[in-house]
């Protein structure tokens, strides 16, 4: 029996549409996890679909909605060439290419190309309205939550549902005023969608929590000490720490992503932790705190996305003398071990270092982390490479890892990988690993 907690994303979105009295809508988003189930189960609800900076190309979605599909992508980055090849194969798909631009997970794409994306979307939506557009809905402005999905409505006209844009700091906000002039824009969020779903699932996973606990234990956190988490995202680790220590420490989370901070605050309120955790908006490269502010400063999988040396310098600056600094980085120089049977050639391809994930130009996603923490002036450095595992139970994280992997595989290789995974799951032996580097040091 399916409970409310077990509802798949497509059923949650369908409940939301039913609640709002919408039979068909234009949709726009980025992550396959948010879209694929809805495309497969309820294709009739799509008047059109716009995908901004696809993290993967779901061929089933392309085939089903080709004539209703607009894709916006950069001409650089890990998936640009694959998107171009898919569109060449399915000429009904419309492609807008942003020149000299790469869209990574944290790229603020709508803010960077607001006018170009806005014009492309409005032209595409107008064309779709002339063929089989969604019916207009009465003017409404409001917000609420249905089936774990939050929504905010602005404007009037044909409904346009805006799903989260992965880790993009501004999300859709730079474009919403323009879209709302002609469409009833319905911006979705909450714990079941986008980056929030993935970060929350990862932060609670049985294979991930031991790594975080090891980090905390190595930093020797004491009751009463203050903690700063740099790049806190949804606050999932801060909430875990508040429960783990019984509220014995004041915890501050800082993040540059306003969208994630809004979700983090909502989740803290739901868990009744308002007095234990605070949040501030700010950059990891210029932390908004005075020198010597915290006893313990930590960061988990953020240093890949920023100027790594600048971030470390800032973490050391805001830490008190004698305080500890702990950093975890995704390890793109270590293999992604997968416990199922594959041909040697395919195994080498999917387990290769760097097979999953991206790193910024000045980011750190390798063993240079250990040299960097020494150069930042930390002493008594402890080096702790970690191998976190995710099993069949961690479906949201596994879907993300699969979506990140598949752009590097042919269709035949992806099918072989899925078949081997299904066999291992049936045998009860399936797991995937996600390697990390971890370093802890003391400020003199």
C-alpha positions as CSV (number, residue, x, y, z in Angstrom):
1,X,0.0,0.0,0.0
2,X,1.4,3.4,-1.0
3,X,1.4,6.0,1.8
4,X,1.5,9.7,1.4
5,X,5.2,9.6,2.2
6,X,5.9,7.1,-0.6
7,X,4.1,9.0,-3.3
8,X,6.3,9.5,-6.4
9,X,6.9,13.0,-7.7
10,X,4.5,12.7,-10.6
11,X,1.6,11.8,-8.3
12,X,2.4,14.8,-6.1
13,X,2.5,17.2,-9.0
14,X,-0.8,15.7,-10.3
15,X,-2.4,16.2,-6.9
16,X,-1.2,19.9,-7.0
17,X,-2.7,20.4,-10.5
18,X,-6.0,18.8,-9.5
19,X,-6.1,21.1,-6.4
20,X,-5.6,24.2,-8.6
21,X,-8.1,22.9,-11.2
22,X,-5.6,22.7,-14.0
23,X,-6.0,20.0,-16.7
24,X,-3.0,21.0,-18.8
25,X,-0.1,23.4,-18.4
26,X,3.2,24.6,-19.8
27,X,6.1,23.2,-17.8
28,X,9.7,24.3,-17.4
29,X,12.5,22.8,-15.3
30,X,15.8,21.1,-15.4
31,X,16.1,17.8,-13.5
32,X,15.0,14.5,-15.0
33,X,13.9,13.3,-11.6
34,X,11.3,16.1,-11.4
35,X,10.0,15.5,-15.0
36,X,10.4,12.0,-16.3
37,X,7.8,10.3,-14.2
38,X,5.2,13.0,-15.1
39,X,6.1,12.7,-18.8
40,X,5.7,8.9,-18.7
41,X,2.6,8.7,-16.6
42,X,0.6,11.8,-17.5
43,X,1.9,13.1,-20.9
44,X,-1.5,14.7,-21.5
45,X,-0.9,17.4,-18.9
46,X,1.9,19.0,-21.0
47,X,1.0,21.8,-23.3
48,X,4.8,22.2,-23.6
49,X,8.0,21.6,-21.8
50,X,11.1,23.8,-21.5
51,X,14.3,22.4,-20.1
52,X,17.0,24.9,-19.1
53,X,20.5,23.5,-19.0
54,X,19.6,19.8,-18.9
55,X,21.6,17.7,-16.4
56,X,21.0,14.7,-18.6
57,X,19.1,13.9,-21.8
58,X,16.2,11.6,-21.1
59,X,15.5,10.1,-24.5
60,X,12.0,9.0,-23.5
61,X,11.0,12.5,-22.7
62,X,12.5,13.8,-26.0
63,X,10.6,11.1,-28.0
64,X,7.3,11.6,-26.3
65,X,7.2,15.5,-26.3
66,X,9.5,16.3,-29.2
67,X,7.0,18.7,-30.9
68,X,6.3,20.4,-27.6
69,X,9.9,20.6,-26.3
70,X,12.3,23.5,-26.0
71,X,15.8,23.0,-24.7
72,X,18.1,25.8,-23.6
73,X,21.8,24.9,-23.2
74,X,25.2,26.4,-23.3
75,X,27.7,25.6,-26.1
76,X,30.3,24.4,-23.5
77,X,30.2,22.1,-20.5
78,X,29.9,18.3,-20.0
79,X,26.6,17.7,-21.8
80,X,26.6,20.4,-24.6
81,X,27.6,18.1,-27.4
82,X,25.2,15.3,-26.4
83,X,22.3,17.8,-26.4
84,X,23.2,19.0,-29.9
85,X,23.4,15.4,-31.2
86,X,20.0,14.5,-29.7
87,X,18.4,17.6,-31.2
88,X,19.9,16.7,-34.6
89,X,18.3,13.3,-34.3
90,X,14.9,14.7,-33.4
91,X,14.5,17.9,-35.5
92,X,11.1,18.7,-33.9
93,X,12.8,19.7,-30.7
94,X,13.7,23.4,-30.5
95,X,17.2,24.2,-29.2
96,X,18.5,27.6,-28.0
97,X,22.2,27.7,-27.5
98,X,23.8,30.2,-25.2
99,X,27.2,31.2,-26.8
100,X,30.5,30.9,-24.9
101,X,28.6,29.6,-21.9
102,X,28.7,26.4,-19.7
103,X,25.8,25.5,-17.4
104,X,27.0,23.6,-14.4
105,X,24.9,22.6,-11.4
106,X,25.3,25.9,-9.6
107,X,25.3,28.2,-12.6
108,X,22.9,31.1,-12.2
109,X,21.7,30.7,-15.8
110,X,18.4,32.7,-15.8
111,X,20.1,35.6,-14.1
112,X,23.0,35.5,-16.5
113,X,20.8,35.3,-19.6
114,X,17.4,36.6,-18.5
115,X,16.6,38.5,-21.7
116,X,17.7,35.8,-24.1
117,X,15.9,33.0,-22.2
118,X,12.8,35.1,-21.6
119,X,12.5,36.0,-25.3
120,X,13.0,32.4,-26.4
121,X,10.5,31.0,-23.9
122,X,7.8,33.6,-24.7
123,X,8.1,33.0,-28.5
124,X,8.0,29.2,-28.0
125,X,5.0,29.4,-25.6
126,X,3.1,31.6,-28.0
127,X,3.7,29.1,-30.8
128,X,2.5,26.3,-28.5
129,X,-0.6,28.2,-27.5
130,X,-1.6,28.6,-31.2
131,X,-1.5,24.8,-31.6
132,X,-2.7,23.1,-28.4
133,X,-2.1,25.5,-25.6
134,X,-3.3,25.3,-22.0
135,X,-6.6,27.1,-21.1
136,X,-6.2,30.3,-19.2
137,X,-7.0,30.4,-15.6
138,X,-8.5,33.2,-13.6
139,X,-6.1,35.7,-12.0
140,X,-4.8,34.4,-8.7
141,X,-2.0,35.3,-6.4
142,X,-1.3,33.0,-3.5
143,X,0.8,30.2,-2.1
144,X,0.5,27.0,-0.3
145,X,1.6,23.4,-0.1
146,X,0.1,20.2,-1.5
147,X,1.5,16.7,-1.1
148,X,4.8,18.1,0.1
149,X,5.2,20.5,-2.8
150,X,5.1,24.2,-2.1
151,X,3.7,26.6,-4.7
152,X,3.5,30.3,-5.4
153,X,1.2,31.8,-8.0
154,X,1.7,35.1,-9.8
155,X,0.0,36.6,-12.9
156,X,-2.9,35.4,-15.0
157,X,-3.3,33.5,-18.3
158,X,-2.3,30.0,-19.4
159,X,-0.7,28.2,-16.5
160,X,3.1,27.9,-16.6
161,X,4.6,25.6,-14.0
162,X,8.2,26.4,-13.0
163,X,10.1,23.5,-11.4
164,X,13.4,24.1,-9.6
165,X,16.6,24.8,-11.5
166,X,19.0,22.5,-9.6
167,X,21.4,24.7,-7.5
168,X,20.9,27.9,-9.4
169,X,21.0,30.7,-6.7
170,X,18.4,32.9,-8.3
171,X,16.2,30.1,-9.7
172,X,13.4,31.6,-11.9
173,X,13.0,34.8,-10.0
174,X,14.8,37.2,-12.5
175,X,12.3,36.1,-15.2
176,X,9.1,35.6,-13.2
177,X,7.9,39.3,-13.5
178,X,8.2,39.1,-17.3
179,X,6.5,35.7,-17.6
180,X,3.7,36.7,-15.3
181,X,2.7,39.5,-17.6
182,X,1.2,36.8,-20.0
183,X,1.1,33.6,-17.9
184,X,-0.2,32.3,-14.6
185,X,3.3,31.3,-13.3
186,X,3.2,28.6,-10.6
187,X,6.7,28.3,-9.0
188,X,7.2,25.0,-7.2
189,X,9.5,24.1,-4.4
190,X,9.6,22.1,-1.2
191,X,11.3,18.9,0.0
192,X,10.1,16.7,-2.8
193,X,11.6,18.5,-5.8
194,X,14.9,19.6,-7.2
195,X,18.1,20.1,-5.3
196,X,16.2,20.1,-2.0
197,X,15.1,16.5,-2.5
198,X,18.5,15.3,-3.5
199,X,20.4,17.1,-0.7
200,X,17.9,16.0,2.0
201,X,18.0,12.4,0.8
202,X,21.8,12.4,0.6
203,X,22.1,14.0,4.1
204,X,19.9,11.3,5.7
205,X,21.4,8.3,3.8
206,X,22.8,5.5,5.9
207,X,26.0,5.5,3.9
208,X,26.5,9.3,4.2
209,X,25.8,10.0,7.9
210,X,28.9,8.0,9.1
211,X,31.1,10.3,7.0
212,X,29.6,13.4,8.6
213,X,29.9,11.8,12.1
214,X,33.5,11.0,11.5
215,X,34.1,14.7,10.5
216,X,32.4,15.9,13.7
217,X,34.2,13.4,15.9
218,X,37.6,14.3,14.4
219,X,37.0,18.0,15.1
220,X,36.3,17.0,18.7
221,X,33.3,19.3,19.0
222,X,32.6,20.1,22.7
223,X,29.3,21.3,24.3
224,X,28.9,25.0,24.2
225,X,31.2,25.5,21.2
226,X,29.9,27.5,18.3
227,X,29.7,25.9,14.8
228,X,29.7,27.4,11.3
229,X,28.7,25.4,8.3
230,X,29.8,27.0,5.1
231,X,27.5,26.2,2.2
232,X,24.8,24.8,4.4
233,X,22.3,24.2,1.5
234,X,19.0,23.0,3.0
235,X,20.5,22.7,6.5
236,X,20.2,18.9,6.5
237,X,23.6,18.5,8.2
238,X,23.0,21.3,10.7
239,X,19.7,19.7,11.7
240,X,21.4,16.3,12.1
241,X,24.1,17.9,14.2
242,X,21.5,19.7,16.4
243,X,19.8,16.4,17.1
244,X,23.1,14.6,17.5
245,X,24.4,17.0,20.2
246,X,21.1,17.5,21.8
247,X,21.2,21.2,21.1
248,X,24.4,21.7,23.1
249,X,26.0,23.9,20.4
250,X,24.9,27.1,18.6
251,X,24.9,26.3,14.9
252,X,25.1,28.9,12.1
253,X,24.6,28.0,8.4
254,X,25.7,30.3,5.6
255,X,24.9,29.9,1.9
256,X,24.9,32.1,-1.2
257,X,21.8,30.4,-2.5
258,X,18.7,32.2,-1.3
259,X,16.4,29.5,-2.6
260,X,18.1,26.9,-0.5
261,X,18.1,29.1,2.5
262,X,14.4,29.7,2.3
263,X,13.8,25.9,2.2
264,X,16.3,25.4,5.0
265,X,14.4,27.8,7.2
266,X,11.1,26.1,6.5
267,X,12.6,22.7,7.4
268,X,14.0,24.0,10.6
269,X,10.6,25.3,11.6
270,X,9.0,22.0,10.8
271,X,11.4,20.2,13.1
272,X,11.1,22.8,15.9
273,X,14.8,23.7,15.8
274,X,14.4,27.5,15.5
275,X,16.5,28.1,18.6
276,X,19.3,25.8,17.7
277,X,20.1,26.8,14.1
278,X,20.5,30.2,12.5
279,X,21.1,31.0,8.8
280,X,22.8,33.9,7.0
281,X,23.2,34.7,3.3
282,X,26.7,35.0,2.1
283,X,29.5,33.8,-0.1
284,X,32.0,31.1,1.0
285,X,34.7,33.3,-0.6
286,X,33.8,36.3,1.6
287,X,32.1,35.1,4.8
288,X,29.9,37.8,6.5
289,X,31.4,37.3,9.9
290,X,34.2,39.0,11.9
291,X,37.6,37.3,12.6
292,X,37.7,34.7,15.3
293,X,33.9,34.1,15.4
294,X,33.5,30.3,15.7
295,X,35.1,27.4,17.5
296,X,34.4,25.0,14.7
297,X,34.1,25.8,11.0
298,X,33.0,23.0,8.6
299,X,32.0,22.6,5.0
300,X,30.8,19.5,3.1
301,X,31.0,19.3,-0.7
302,X,31.1,23.0,-1.4
303,X,34.8,23.6,-2.1
304,X,34.4,22.1,-5.6
305,X,32.2,25.0,-6.7
306,X,34.2,28.0,-5.5
307,X,37.8,29.4,-5.4
308,X,39.0,26.7,-3.1
309,X,42.0,28.6,-1.6
310,X,39.9,31.7,-1.0
311,X,37.3,29.6,0.8
312,X,39.8,28.0,3.0
313,X,41.4,31.3,3.9
314,X,38.0,32.7,4.9
315,X,37.2,29.6,7.0
316,X,40.4,30.0,8.8
317,X,39.9,33.7,9.3
318,X,36.5,33.3,11.0
319,X,37.7,30.5,13.3
320,X,39.1,31.2,16.7
321,X,42.7,30.4,17.6
322,X,42.7,26.8,18.8
323,X,39.5,26.1,16.8
324,X,39.1,23.4,14.2
325,X,38.4,23.6,10.5
326,X,37.0,20.6,8.7
327,X,36.4,20.2,4.9
328,X,34.9,17.5,2.8
329,X,35.3,17.5,-1.0
330,X,33.9,15.1,-3.6
331,X,36.8,13.1,-4.9
332,X,36.9,13.1,-8.7
333,X,40.4,11.5,-8.6
334,X,39.0,8.3,-7.0
335,X,36.9,5.5,-8.6
336,X,33.1,5.2,-8.2
337,X,32.9,1.5,-7.2
338,X,29.6,-0.2,-8.2
339,X,28.7,-3.7,-6.9
340,X,27.2,-5.3,-9.9
341,X,28.3,-7.3,-12.9
342,X,29.4,-5.3,-16.0
343,X,31.7,-5.9,-18.9
344,X,35.2,-4.9,-18.1
345,X,35.1,-2.1,-20.7
346,X,31.9,-0.6,-19.4
347,X,32.9,-1.0,-15.8
348,X,36.1,0.9,-16.5
349,X,34.0,3.7,-18.1
350,X,31.4,4.1,-15.3
351,X,33.8,3.7,-12.4
352,X,36.5,5.9,-13.8
353,X,37.6,8.9,-11.6
354,X,35.6,11.9,-12.6
355,X,32.8,9.9,-14.2
356,X,30.3,11.7,-12.1
357,X,30.3,15.4,-11.1
358,X,31.8,18.7,-12.2
359,X,34.3,21.1,-10.6
360,X,34.7,24.9,-11.0
361,X,37.8,26.3,-12.6
362,X,39.3,27.1,-9.2
363,X,37.5,24.4,-7.2
364,X,39.0,21.4,-5.5
365,X,37.8,17.9,-6.1
366,X,40.9,15.9,-5.5
367,X,43.7,15.1,-3.1
368,X,45.2,18.6,-3.5
369,X,42.8,19.3,-0.6
370,X,45.4,18.1,1.9
371,X,48.1,20.3,0.6
372,X,45.7,23.3,0.5
373,X,44.8,23.0,4.2
374,X,48.4,23.0,5.1
375,X,49.1,26.0,3.0
376,X,46.1,27.7,4.6
377,X,48.0,27.7,7.9
378,X,46.3,24.8,9.7
379,X,48.2,22.5,12.0
380,X,47.7,19.0,13.3
381,X,46.1,18.1,10.0
382,X,44.2,14.8,9.8
383,X,43.6,13.3,6.3
384,X,40.5,11.1,6.1
385,X,39.5,9.9,2.6
386,X,36.0,8.5,2.8
387,X,34.0,6.1,0.6
388,X,30.3,6.6,1.2
389,X,27.8,3.9,-0.1
390,X,24.3,4.2,-1.3
391,X,22.0,1.2,-1.6
392,X,18.6,0.5,-3.3
393,X,16.9,2.3,-0.4
394,X,18.5,5.7,-1.4
395,X,16.4,6.1,-4.5
396,X,16.7,9.9,-4.8
397,X,20.5,10.0,-4.6
398,X,20.8,7.0,-6.9
399,X,18.6,8.7,-9.5
400,X,20.8,11.8,-9.3
401,X,24.0,9.7,-9.8
402,X,22.4,7.8,-12.7
403,X,21.4,11.0,-14.4
404,X,24.9,12.4,-14.0
405,X,26.4,9.2,-15.4
406,X,24.2,8.6,-18.4
407,X,25.3,11.5,-20.5
408,X,28.7,9.8,-20.8
409,X,27.2,6.5,-22.0
410,X,25.6,5.4,-25.3
411,X,22.0,4.3,-25.3
412,X,23.2,0.6,-25.4
413,X,25.6,1.1,-22.6
414,X,23.0,2.8,-20.4
415,X,20.6,-0.1,-21.0
416,X,23.3,-2.6,-20.1
417,X,24.0,-0.6,-16.9
418,X,20.4,-0.5,-16.0
419,X,20.0,-4.3,-16.6
420,X,23.0,-5.1,-14.4
421,X,21.7,-2.8,-11.7
422,X,18.3,-4.5,-11.8
423,X,19.9,-7.9,-11.5
424,X,22.0,-6.8,-8.5
425,X,18.9,-5.3,-6.8
426,X,17.0,-8.5,-7.3
427,X,19.8,-10.4,-5.7
428,X,20.0,-7.9,-2.8
429,X,23.7,-7.1,-3.5
430,X,23.5,-3.7,-5.2
431,X,25.3,-0.6,-4.0
432,X,27.2,2.4,-5.4
433,X,29.9,4.4,-3.8
434,X,30.6,8.1,-3.8
435,X,34.3,8.9,-2.9
436,X,35.3,11.9,-0.8
437,X,38.4,13.6,0.5
438,X,38.2,14.9,4.1
439,X,40.7,17.0,6.1
440,X,40.6,18.5,9.6
441,X,43.1,21.0,11.0
442,X,43.6,23.3,13.9
443,X,44.1,27.1,13.7
444,X,47.2,28.1,15.6
